[in-house]
Protein backbone atom coordinates (compact mmCIF):
# COMPACT_ATOMS: atom_id res chain seq x y z
CA UNK A 1 0.00 0.00 0.00
CA UNK A 2 1.19 3.52 -0.77
CA UNK A 3 1.87 5.80 2.17
CA UNK A 4 -0.48 8.39 0.66
CA UNK A 5 -3.40 5.90 0.69
CA UNK A 6 -2.54 4.66 4.16
CA UNK A 7 -2.89 8.09 5.77
CA UNK A 8 -6.28 8.92 4.26
CA UNK A 9 -8.36 10.86 6.81
CA UNK A 10 -5.48 11.62 9.18
CA UNK A 11 -5.32 15.39 8.52
CA UNK A 12 -1.62 15.70 9.43
CA UNK A 13 -0.11 18.88 10.77
CA UNK A 14 3.02 18.57 8.62
CA UNK A 15 5.08 16.13 6.55
CA UNK A 16 8.71 16.14 5.44
CA UNK A 17 8.71 14.75 1.88
CA UNK A 18 6.68 13.08 -0.86
CA UNK A 19 4.24 10.36 0.17
CA UNK A 20 4.43 7.99 -2.79
CA UNK A 21 6.42 5.30 -1.05
CA UNK A 22 5.41 1.68 -0.53
CA UNK A 23 4.50 0.55 2.98
CA UNK A 24 4.86 -3.06 4.15
CA UNK A 25 3.15 -2.75 7.53
CA UNK A 26 2.30 -0.59 10.55
CA UNK A 27 3.78 -1.00 14.04
CA UNK A 28 3.78 0.96 17.28
CA UNK A 29 6.50 -1.14 18.94
CA UNK A 30 9.96 -0.25 17.62
CA UNK A 31 11.17 -3.79 18.39
CA UNK A 32 8.75 -5.15 15.78
CA UNK A 33 9.81 -2.83 12.95
CA UNK A 34 10.68 -4.51 9.66
CA UNK A 35 11.98 -2.91 6.45
CA UNK A 36 9.29 -0.81 4.79
CA UNK A 37 7.15 -0.46 7.93
CA UNK A 38 5.63 2.73 9.26
CA UNK A 39 6.45 3.32 12.92
CA UNK A 40 3.73 5.20 14.87
CA UNK A 41 4.88 6.90 18.07
CA UNK A 42 3.21 8.92 20.78
CA UNK A 43 3.59 10.11 24.35
CA UNK A 44 2.44 7.10 26.38
CA UNK A 45 1.42 6.82 30.02
CA UNK A 46 4.91 5.82 31.15
CA UNK A 47 7.05 5.93 27.99
CA UNK A 48 7.50 8.42 25.15
CA UNK A 49 7.96 6.22 22.10
CA UNK A 50 9.44 9.12 20.10
CA UNK A 51 12.67 8.19 21.87
CA UNK A 52 12.75 4.94 19.86
CA UNK A 53 12.67 6.57 16.42
CA UNK A 54 16.40 6.08 15.83
CA UNK A 55 16.06 2.36 16.57
CA UNK A 56 13.04 2.09 14.25
CA UNK A 57 15.00 3.75 11.44
CA UNK A 58 17.94 1.42 12.01
CA UNK A 59 15.55 -1.51 11.63
CA UNK A 60 14.39 -0.20 8.27
CA UNK A 61 11.31 1.95 8.94
CA UNK A 62 10.24 3.71 5.74
CA UNK A 63 8.12 6.29 7.53
CA UNK A 64 7.50 7.71 10.97
CA UNK A 65 4.25 9.15 12.30
CA UNK A 66 4.45 11.06 15.57
CA UNK A 67 3.10 13.92 17.62
CA UNK A 68 6.21 16.15 17.88
CA UNK A 69 7.56 18.64 15.31
CA UNK A 70 10.29 17.17 13.13
CA UNK A 71 12.64 19.92 14.32
CA UNK A 72 12.54 18.34 17.79
CA UNK A 73 13.57 14.93 16.44
CA UNK A 74 16.66 13.48 14.79
CA UNK A 75 15.15 12.30 11.51
CA UNK A 76 17.03 12.43 8.17
CA UNK A 77 14.50 14.41 6.12
CA UNK A 78 16.00 13.31 2.82
CA UNK A 79 15.43 9.59 3.32
CA UNK A 80 12.46 9.16 5.67
CA UNK A 81 8.90 10.40 5.61
CA UNK A 82 7.87 11.98 8.90
CA UNK A 83 4.24 12.90 9.44
CA UNK A 84 3.23 15.00 12.43
CA UNK A 85 -0.29 14.36 13.77
CA UNK A 86 -2.21 15.77 16.77
CA UNK A 87 -2.76 12.34 18.39
CA UNK A 88 -0.58 9.32 17.64
CA UNK A 89 -3.00 6.82 19.20
CA UNK A 90 -5.89 8.11 17.11
CA UNK A 91 -3.69 8.02 14.03
CA UNK A 92 -2.83 4.37 14.74
CA UNK A 93 -6.53 3.44 14.77
CA UNK A 94 -7.23 5.26 11.50
CA UNK A 95 -4.16 3.68 9.89
CA UNK A 96 -5.27 0.21 11.03
CA UNK A 97 -8.69 0.78 9.46
CA UNK A 98 -7.17 1.96 6.17
CA UNK A 99 -4.67 -0.91 6.10
CA UNK A 100 -7.45 -3.50 6.41
CA UNK A 101 -9.75 -1.75 3.92
CA UNK A 102 -12.12 -0.17 6.48
CA UNK A 103 -14.08 -3.39 7.09
CA UNK A 104 -16.18 -1.87 9.91
CA UNK A 105 -18.14 0.11 7.30
CA UNK A 106 -19.79 -3.18 6.30
CA UNK A 107 -20.85 -4.06 9.86
CA UNK A 108 -23.56 -2.91 12.26
CA UNK A 109 -21.59 -2.16 15.42
CA UNK A 110 -23.29 -2.46 18.82
CA UNK A 111 -21.14 -0.95 21.57
CA UNK A 112 -21.76 -1.68 25.26
CA UNK A 113 -20.12 0.37 28.00
CA UNK A 114 -20.52 0.88 31.74
CA UNK A 115 -18.70 -0.02 34.93
CA UNK A 116 -20.41 -3.37 35.42
CA UNK A 117 -22.58 -5.61 33.24
CA UNK A 118 -20.78 -5.13 29.92
CA UNK A 119 -19.87 -8.79 29.51
CA UNK A 120 -23.25 -10.22 30.55
CA UNK A 121 -25.18 -7.72 28.42
CA UNK A 122 -22.97 -8.37 25.40
CA UNK A 123 -23.48 -12.13 25.73
CA UNK A 124 -27.25 -11.69 26.07
CA UNK A 125 -27.39 -9.50 22.96
CA UNK A 126 -25.28 -11.96 21.00
CA UNK A 127 -27.51 -14.86 22.12
CA UNK A 128 -30.64 -13.02 21.00
CA UNK A 129 -29.19 -12.31 17.55
CA UNK A 130 -28.09 -15.95 17.26
CA UNK A 131 -31.57 -17.13 18.25
CA UNK A 132 -32.93 -14.94 15.45
CA UNK A 133 -30.44 -16.70 13.15
CA UNK A 134 -28.59 -13.49 12.36
CA UNK A 135 -24.94 -13.55 11.34
CA UNK A 136 -23.44 -12.12 14.50
CA UNK A 137 -20.13 -11.82 16.32
CA UNK A 138 -19.10 -10.88 19.85
CA UNK A 139 -15.97 -9.03 20.98
CA UNK A 140 -15.42 -9.05 24.73
CA UNK A 141 -13.59 -9.87 27.92
CA UNK A 142 -14.04 -13.64 27.90
CA UNK A 143 -13.18 -14.13 24.23
CA UNK A 144 -14.30 -13.12 20.78
CA UNK A 145 -16.72 -15.42 18.98
CA UNK A 146 -18.85 -15.68 15.89
CA UNK A 147 -21.19 -18.13 14.24
CA UNK A 148 -19.74 -19.70 11.10
CA UNK A 149 -21.57 -20.68 7.90
CA UNK A 150 -22.52 -24.06 9.39
CA UNK A 151 -24.14 -22.50 12.43
CA UNK A 152 -21.28 -23.56 14.72
CA UNK A 153 -19.71 -21.10 17.11
CA UNK A 154 -16.00 -20.37 16.90
CA UNK A 155 -14.13 -18.72 19.79
CA UNK A 156 -11.02 -16.54 19.63
CA UNK A 157 -9.21 -16.05 22.96
CA UNK A 158 -8.23 -12.57 24.14
CA UNK A 159 -6.55 -10.69 26.98
CA UNK A 160 -8.19 -7.28 26.43
CA UNK A 161 -11.81 -6.16 26.75
CA UNK A 162 -11.26 -3.82 23.81
CA UNK A 163 -8.51 -5.13 21.47
CA UNK A 164 -5.78 -2.81 20.21
CA UNK A 165 -6.62 -1.02 16.98
CA UNK A 166 -4.71 -3.29 14.61
CA UNK A 167 -6.13 -6.48 16.14
CA UNK A 168 -9.61 -4.96 16.17
CA UNK A 169 -9.69 -4.11 12.48
CA UNK A 170 -8.14 -7.47 11.62
CA UNK A 171 -11.09 -9.04 13.47
CA UNK A 172 -13.55 -6.86 11.57
CA UNK A 173 -11.95 -7.95 8.29
CA UNK A 174 -12.27 -11.60 9.33
CA UNK A 175 -15.92 -11.08 10.29
CA UNK A 176 -16.74 -9.44 6.95
CA UNK A 177 -15.12 -12.36 5.12
CA UNK A 178 -17.34 -14.72 7.15
CA UNK A 179 -20.47 -12.82 6.15
CA UNK A 180 -21.08 -11.37 9.63
CA UNK A 181 -23.56 -8.48 9.77
CA UNK A 182 -23.80 -7.59 13.49
CA UNK A 183 -20.89 -7.15 15.91
CA UNK A 184 -21.63 -6.73 19.60
CA UNK A 185 -18.64 -5.40 21.48
CA UNK A 186 -17.72 -4.44 25.01
CA UNK A 187 -16.13 -1.00 24.98
CA UNK A 188 -14.01 -0.28 28.05
CA UNK A 189 -13.29 3.24 29.27
CA UNK A 190 -9.57 2.67 28.79
CA UNK A 191 -10.08 1.36 25.26
CA UNK A 192 -12.09 4.47 24.44
CA UNK A 193 -9.65 6.86 26.12
CA UNK A 194 -6.71 5.21 24.34
CA UNK A 195 -8.45 5.83 20.99
CA UNK A 196 -8.66 2.14 20.06
CA UNK A 197 -12.13 2.82 18.63
CA UNK A 198 -11.27 6.09 16.88
CA UNK A 199 -12.94 6.49 13.50
CA UNK A 200 -15.59 3.82 14.10
CA UNK A 201 -19.28 4.59 13.73
CA UNK A 202 -21.69 2.71 15.97
CA UNK A 203 -25.25 1.82 15.06
CA UNK A 204 -26.28 1.17 18.67
CA UNK A 205 -24.67 2.14 21.99
CA UNK A 206 -25.68 0.73 25.38
CA UNK A 207 -24.90 2.23 28.79
CA UNK A 208 -25.22 -0.18 31.74
CA UNK A 209 -24.24 1.76 34.88
CA UNK A 210 -21.59 4.00 36.38
CA UNK A 211 -19.74 3.41 39.66
CA UNK A 212 -16.17 3.70 40.91
CA UNK A 213 -13.51 1.84 38.94
CA UNK A 214 -10.29 2.47 37.00
CA UNK A 215 -9.44 5.63 38.95
CA UNK A 216 -5.81 4.51 38.86
CA UNK A 217 -5.99 5.40 35.16
CA UNK A 218 -8.65 8.11 34.87
CA UNK A 219 -7.82 9.80 38.21
CA UNK A 220 -11.31 11.31 38.65
CA UNK A 221 -14.87 10.10 38.14
CA UNK A 222 -15.45 12.98 35.72
CA UNK A 223 -12.57 11.87 33.50
CA UNK A 224 -13.86 8.30 33.74
CA UNK A 225 -17.29 9.44 32.55
CA UNK A 226 -15.81 11.51 29.71
CA UNK A 227 -14.20 8.33 28.38
CA UNK A 228 -17.57 6.55 28.45
CA UNK A 229 -19.22 9.47 26.64
CA UNK A 230 -16.92 8.97 23.65
CA UNK A 231 -18.90 5.89 22.59
CA UNK A 232 -22.14 7.87 22.31
CA UNK A 233 -20.43 10.62 20.35
CA UNK A 234 -19.61 7.98 17.73
CA UNK A 235 -23.22 6.97 16.99
CA UNK A 236 -24.29 7.30 13.37
CA UNK A 237 -27.12 9.55 12.14
CA UNK A 238 -29.66 6.75 12.59
CA UNK A 239 -28.12 5.46 15.79
CA UNK A 240 -29.86 4.44 19.00
CA UNK A 241 -28.57 5.10 22.54
CA UNK A 242 -29.94 2.61 25.07
CA UNK A 243 -29.49 4.04 28.56
CA UNK A 244 -30.04 2.84 32.12
CA UNK A 245 -32.39 5.51 33.51
CA UNK A 246 -31.62 4.57 37.12
CA UNK A 247 -28.13 6.00 37.23
CA UNK A 248 -27.33 9.66 38.00
CA UNK A 249 -25.24 10.34 34.88
CA UNK A 250 -27.88 9.28 32.34
CA UNK A 251 -28.96 12.83 31.54
CA UNK A 252 -25.38 13.82 30.80
CA UNK A 253 -25.01 10.89 28.43
CA UNK A 254 -28.29 11.73 26.69
CA UNK A 255 -27.03 15.29 26.11
CA UNK A 256 -24.19 14.08 23.87
CA UNK A 257 -26.52 11.93 21.73
CA UNK A 258 -27.30 14.84 19.44
CA UNK A 259 -27.70 12.72 16.32
CA UNK A 260 -29.22 9.61 17.88
CA UNK A 261 -32.50 8.49 19.33
CA UNK A 262 -32.58 7.59 23.02
CA UNK A 263 -34.33 4.62 24.65
CA UNK A 264 -34.45 4.23 28.43
CA UNK A 265 -34.67 1.05 30.50
CA UNK A 266 -35.03 0.89 34.26
CA UNK A 267 -36.86 -0.32 37.33
CA UNK A 268 -40.33 1.13 36.72
CA UNK A 269 -42.73 2.64 34.22
CA UNK A 270 -40.85 5.94 34.06
CA UNK A 271 -38.63 4.10 31.54
CA UNK A 272 -39.45 2.78 28.06
CA UNK A 273 -38.62 -0.76 29.20
CA UNK A 274 -38.87 -2.19 32.70
CA UNK A 275 -39.54 -5.44 34.53
CA UNK A 276 -42.43 -6.60 36.70
CA UNK A 277 -43.20 -9.72 38.75
CA UNK A 278 -39.51 -10.44 39.38
CA UNK A 279 -38.80 -13.84 40.95
CA UNK A 280 -35.42 -15.35 41.92
CA UNK A 281 -34.87 -19.06 42.53
CA UNK A 282 -31.77 -21.13 43.27
CA UNK A 283 -30.37 -21.03 39.74
CA UNK A 284 -32.77 -18.92 37.69
CA UNK A 285 -34.63 -15.63 37.65
CA UNK A 286 -37.84 -14.68 35.90
CA UNK A 287 -39.77 -11.49 35.22
CA UNK A 288 -42.29 -9.90 32.91
CA UNK A 289 -40.70 -7.53 30.41
CA UNK A 290 -42.74 -4.40 29.80
CA UNK A 291 -41.67 -3.00 26.42
CA UNK A 292 -42.88 -0.80 23.53
CA UNK A 293 -43.56 -4.09 21.68
CA UNK A 294 -45.79 -5.39 24.47
CA UNK A 295 -45.32 -7.44 27.63
CA UNK A 296 -43.87 -10.95 27.70
CA UNK A 297 -42.33 -13.38 30.20
CA UNK A 298 -38.56 -13.78 30.45
CA UNK A 299 -36.45 -16.49 32.10
CA UNK A 300 -32.75 -16.11 32.82
CA UNK A 301 -29.97 -18.42 33.92
CA UNK A 302 -28.46 -15.38 35.65
CA UNK A 303 -29.43 -14.16 39.10
CA UNK A 304 -29.57 -10.76 40.73
CA UNK A 305 -31.46 -7.54 40.15
CA UNK A 306 -28.52 -6.20 38.16
CA UNK A 307 -29.01 -8.99 35.61
CA UNK A 308 -32.63 -7.90 35.16
CA UNK A 309 -31.16 -4.57 34.05
CA UNK A 310 -28.72 -6.35 31.73
CA UNK A 311 -31.57 -8.39 30.24
CA UNK A 312 -33.67 -5.25 29.66
CA UNK A 313 -30.74 -3.64 27.84
CA UNK A 314 -30.37 -6.76 25.66
CA UNK A 315 -34.13 -6.84 24.97
CA UNK A 316 -33.86 -3.21 23.82
CA UNK A 317 -31.19 -4.18 21.30
CA UNK A 318 -33.24 -7.15 20.12
CA UNK A 319 -36.29 -4.96 19.51
CA UNK A 320 -34.07 -2.43 17.75
CA UNK A 321 -33.26 -5.07 15.13
CA UNK A 322 -36.81 -6.44 14.86
CA UNK A 323 -36.01 -9.73 16.59
CA UNK A 324 -39.20 -11.72 17.28
CA UNK A 325 -40.18 -11.96 20.94
CA UNK A 326 -39.71 -15.74 20.76
CA UNK A 327 -36.06 -15.28 19.69
CA UNK A 328 -35.50 -12.75 22.47
CA UNK A 329 -36.94 -15.20 25.01
CA UNK A 330 -34.89 -18.12 23.68
CA UNK A 331 -31.66 -16.11 23.61
CA UNK A 332 -32.08 -14.88 27.17
CA UNK A 333 -33.14 -18.26 28.56
CA UNK A 334 -30.10 -20.07 27.14
CA UNK A 335 -27.32 -17.60 27.98
CA UNK A 336 -24.57 -18.69 30.35
CA UNK A 337 -21.75 -16.18 30.87
CA UNK A 338 -18.42 -17.71 31.99
CA UNK A 339 -17.43 -16.48 35.44
CA UNK A 340 -20.61 -14.49 35.98
CA UNK A 341 -22.65 -16.00 38.84
CA UNK A 342 -21.29 -19.36 37.70
CA UNK A 343 -22.28 -22.29 39.93
CA UNK A 344 -19.66 -24.90 40.80
CA UNK A 345 -21.61 -28.03 41.65
CA UNK A 346 -20.00 -31.32 42.65
CA UNK A 347 -22.99 -32.70 44.52
CA UNK A 348 -22.43 -30.72 47.72
CA UNK A 349 -25.41 -29.54 49.81
CA UNK A 350 -24.37 -25.88 49.69
CA UNK A 351 -23.86 -23.49 46.77
CA UNK A 352 -20.49 -22.33 45.45
CA UNK A 353 -20.65 -19.35 43.09
CA UNK A 354 -17.75 -17.82 41.12
CA UNK A 355 -18.17 -14.25 39.88
CA UNK A 356 -16.01 -11.56 38.29
CA UNK A 357 -17.21 -8.83 40.70
CA UNK A 358 -14.15 -6.66 41.37
CA UNK A 359 -15.63 -3.23 42.10
CA UNK A 360 -17.54 -2.00 45.16
CA UNK A 361 -20.80 -1.91 43.20
CA UNK A 362 -20.13 -5.29 41.59
CA UNK A 363 -19.37 -6.94 44.92
CA UNK A 364 -22.47 -5.44 46.52
CA UNK A 365 -24.62 -6.65 43.61
CA UNK A 366 -23.36 -10.24 43.67
CA UNK A 367 -23.61 -10.56 47.45
CA UNK A 368 -27.10 -9.05 47.51
CA UNK A 369 -28.17 -11.53 44.81
CA UNK A 370 -26.58 -14.42 46.70
CA UNK A 371 -28.26 -13.34 49.92
CA UNK A 372 -31.66 -13.84 48.25
CA UNK A 373 -30.99 -17.55 47.76
CA UNK A 374 -29.07 -18.21 50.99
CA UNK A 375 -30.90 -20.47 53.41
CA UNK A 376 -28.31 -20.24 56.15
CA UNK A 377 -24.97 -18.38 56.00
CA UNK A 378 -23.37 -16.35 53.22
CA UNK A 379 -19.59 -16.70 52.95
CA UNK A 380 -17.55 -14.39 50.70
CA UNK A 381 -14.01 -14.89 49.39
CA UNK A 382 -12.53 -11.80 47.73
CA UNK A 383 -9.44 -9.65 47.30
CA UNK A 384 -8.44 -6.52 45.40
CA UNK A 385 -6.10 -6.24 42.43
CA UNK A 386 -2.69 -4.64 42.76
CA UNK A 387 -1.50 -1.59 40.80
CA UNK A 388 -5.11 -0.44 40.51
CA UNK A 389 -7.43 2.02 42.26
CA UNK A 390 -6.62 1.50 45.95
CA UNK A 391 -9.45 3.77 47.10
CA UNK A 392 -11.97 1.00 46.56
CA UNK A 393 -10.18 -1.49 48.85
CA UNK A 394 -11.65 -0.43 52.24
CA UNK A 395 -15.04 0.11 50.58
CA UNK A 396 -15.08 -3.49 49.38
CA UNK A 397 -13.99 -4.70 52.79
CA UNK A 398 -16.98 -2.99 54.38
CA UNK A 399 -19.40 -4.23 51.72
CA UNK A 400 -18.34 -7.85 52.17
CA UNK A 401 -18.42 -7.83 55.98
CA UNK A 402 -21.75 -5.99 56.09
CA UNK A 403 -23.61 -8.24 53.63
CA UNK A 404 -21.90 -11.62 54.11
CA UNK A 405 -21.96 -13.48 57.43
CA UNK A 406 -18.28 -14.37 57.09
CA UNK A 407 -15.59 -12.93 54.82
CA UNK A 408 -12.35 -14.57 53.73
CA UNK A 409 -10.09 -11.75 52.57
CA UNK A 410 -7.31 -12.86 50.25
CA UNK A 411 -5.27 -11.99 47.16
CA UNK A 412 -6.74 -11.23 43.76
CA UNK A 413 -4.07 -10.33 41.20
CA UNK A 414 -1.55 -8.48 43.39
CA UNK A 415 0.61 -7.84 40.31
CA UNK A 416 3.68 -5.92 41.54
CA UNK A 417 2.27 -5.04 44.99
CA UNK A 418 2.72 -6.91 48.26
CA UNK A 419 -0.43 -9.07 48.71
CA UNK A 420 -0.43 -8.58 52.48
CA UNK A 421 -0.23 -4.79 52.08
CA UNK A 422 -3.33 -4.87 49.88
CA UNK A 423 -5.17 -6.97 52.46
CA UNK A 424 -4.16 -4.49 55.17
CA UNK A 425 -5.81 -1.70 53.17
CA UNK A 426 -8.97 -3.78 52.67
CA UNK A 427 -9.43 -4.30 56.41
CA UNK A 428 -8.29 -0.81 57.45
CA UNK A 429 -11.81 0.55 57.98
CA UNK A 430 -13.60 -2.53 59.32
CA UNK A 431 -15.55 -2.38 62.57
CA UNK A 432 -14.39 -4.37 65.58
CA UNK A 433 -17.30 -6.79 65.29
CA UNK A 434 -16.77 -7.63 61.60
CA UNK A 435 -16.51 -11.39 61.05
CA UNK A 436 -13.60 -12.10 58.74
CA UNK A 437 -10.29 -13.86 58.35
CA UNK A 438 -7.28 -12.89 56.23
CA UNK A 439 -5.63 -15.67 54.23
CA UNK A 440 -3.13 -14.34 51.70
CA UNK A 441 -2.90 -17.46 49.52
CA UNK A 442 -6.00 -17.52 47.30
CA UNK A 443 -6.06 -21.32 46.99
CA UNK A 444 -5.92 -21.69 50.79
CA UNK A 445 -8.62 -19.03 51.17
CA UNK A 446 -10.98 -20.86 48.79
CA UNK A 447 -10.32 -24.17 50.55
CA UNK A 448 -11.00 -22.57 53.94
CA UNK A 449 -14.30 -21.02 52.81
CA UNK A 450 -15.57 -24.28 51.32
CA UNK A 451 -14.43 -26.32 54.33
CA UNK A 452 -16.31 -23.87 56.57
CA UNK A 453 -19.58 -24.13 54.62
CA UNK A 454 -22.50 -26.17 55.93
CA UNK A 455 -25.74 -27.39 54.36
CA UNK A 456 -27.79 -24.47 53.03
CA UNK A 457 -24.85 -22.02 52.97
CA UNK A 458 -23.72 -20.06 49.92
CA UNK A 459 -20.04 -19.45 49.17
CA UNK A 460 -19.28 -16.58 46.78
CA UNK A 461 -15.77 -16.47 45.31
CA UNK A 462 -15.49 -12.99 43.82
CA UNK A 463 -13.01 -10.99 41.79
CA UNK A 464 -11.60 -13.19 39.05
CA UNK A 465 -14.53 -14.98 37.44
CA UNK A 466 -13.47 -16.40 34.08
CA UNK A 467 -9.76 -15.62 34.50
CA UNK A 468 -7.47 -18.65 34.39
CA UNK A 469 -4.37 -17.06 35.91
CA UNK A 470 -3.12 -15.15 38.94
CA UNK A 471 -0.54 -12.41 38.55
CA UNK A 472 1.95 -12.25 41.43
CA UNK A 473 5.15 -10.17 41.48
CA UNK A 474 4.58 -9.31 37.83
CA UNK A 475 4.37 -12.95 36.68
CA UNK A 476 1.31 -14.94 35.67
CA UNK A 477 0.63 -18.38 37.12
CA UNK A 478 -2.18 -20.80 36.11
CA UNK A 479 -5.11 -20.29 38.49
CA UNK A 480 -8.84 -20.67 37.93
CA UNK A 481 -11.24 -20.14 40.83
CA UNK A 482 -13.72 -22.57 39.27
CA UNK A 483 -11.12 -25.33 38.94
CA UNK A 484 -9.70 -24.77 42.43
CA UNK A 485 -13.19 -24.88 43.95
CA UNK A 486 -14.25 -27.95 41.93
CA UNK A 487 -11.07 -29.89 42.78
CA UNK A 488 -11.46 -29.21 46.49
CA UNK A 489 -15.15 -30.13 46.46
CA UNK A 490 -14.30 -33.43 44.79
CA UNK A 491 -11.60 -34.12 47.38
CA UNK A 492 -14.24 -33.76 50.10
Secondary structure, 3 states (H helix, E strand, C coil): CEHHHHCCCCCCCEECCCCCCECCEEECCHHHCCCCEEEECCECCCCEHHHHHHHHHHCCCCEEEECCCHHHCCCCCCCCEEEECCCHHHHHHHHHHHHCCCHHHHCEEEEEECCCCHHHHHHHHHHHHHHCCCCEEEECCCCEEEECCCCCEEEECCCCCCCCHHHHHHHHHHHHHCCCCEEEEECCHHHHHCCCCCCCCEEEEEECCCCCCCHHHHCCHHHHHHHHHHHHCCEEEEEEEEEECCCCCHHHHHHHCCCCEEEEEECCCCCCEEEEEEEECCCCEEEEEEECCEEEEEEECCCCHHHHHHHHHHHHHHHHCCCCHHHHHHHHHCCCCCCCCEECCCCCCCEEEEECCCCHHHHHHHHHHHHHHCCCCEEEEECCCCCCCHHHHHHHHHHHHHHCCEEEECCCCCECCCHHHHHHHHCCCCCCCCCEEECCCHHHHHHHHHHHCCCCCEEEEECCCCCCEEEECCEEEECCHHHHHHHHHHHC
